[in-house]
């Protein structure tokens, strides 16, 4: 399935709009505990273990969004937006949301 942040696909004609689709992934407190336990990974202000978990959460959110689009009969998702938010008590969890518009292109 084609997935893009742009509002259209160059050279493609949008035949049908299926609606907004989204996917969510929430990383629990154990991820943050693991991150601090792996503090030795931090080099130059970056944490490889934390970045790996963020990539995993983003991939899961994107997969859910694409699955929802597929179930609607779409073959592409346009206008994709990724949001990152802290939720829970004292921001103890991180939520990644991927959303876009499911379309059929030809």
N, C-alpha and C positions, 0 to 999 in steps of 0.2 A: 504494500500500500504506500502511495506517495504521501509524505508528511512534510509540510512546509510552514514557515512563519509568515510567508507572504500571503496577500489576499487573493492571489490567483496563481495559476501555473502557466508559464510562458509556453505558447504553442498549443495549449489545451483549452477546450471550450467546456465550461461548466454546464452540464445538462440538467442537473437536479441538486437542490439543496436539501439535505436530510435533517439539518438542525445542529445544535450545539452538542458536542460530546466532551467528556472529561474523564480523567483518571486521577486517583489520589493514592499517595503512599505516606504513611506516618512512621517515623523512626522514634522508637521509645527511648526511655532513659538509659537503658543498658548500652545503647550506642554511645551516649555521652560518657558513661563510665568507662567504656572501652577506649574512647578517645583519650581521656585523661590518663588512663593506664598506659597508653601508648605514646605518651608525651614526648618520648625520645624520638618519635618520627618527625617532630616539628623541626624544620630547617628553614631558616629565613622567614619565619612567621607562617609557614604552611604545615598542615598535618595531612600526610598521605593517607592515613587510615580514615580520617574524617571525610576527606575528599572522595575516597572510594565508596563510603556509605552514601554520600550525597549522589554520586553517579548511579548507584544501585537504586536508590529511591526514585530518581528521575526516570530511569529505565522502566521501573515498575509502573509508574504513573503513565508514561507514554504507552506502554503495552496495553494497559486498561483502556486508555482513550482509543487506541487503534481497534481493539476488540469491540468496543461499543459501536464504532463507526462501521466495522465489518457487519455486525448484527443488523444495522440499519440498511445494508445493501450498498454502502458507499465504497468507492475505490480510492479515495484521497481525503486528507484532512488539511484544510487551509487555515491560515490565520492563527497558528498554534502559539499559545502563550504559556510560559512556565512561571509559576509563583511559588515562593518559599515563605513559610510562616512558622513562627513558634507557637505552640499551643500547650495547654496543660498547666499544671501548677508550676509557677515560676519559669515558664517557658521550657519545661522539661522534655518536650517532644518537638520534633521538626516535621512539618507537613509539606509535601511537594505536590502541587496540583498542576496537571497539564490539561489544557482545554483548547478547543478549536471548533471549526465548522466542518461537519462531514458532508462531502459532496460526491457526485458522480461526474467524472470528466471523460471526454472523448477526444 
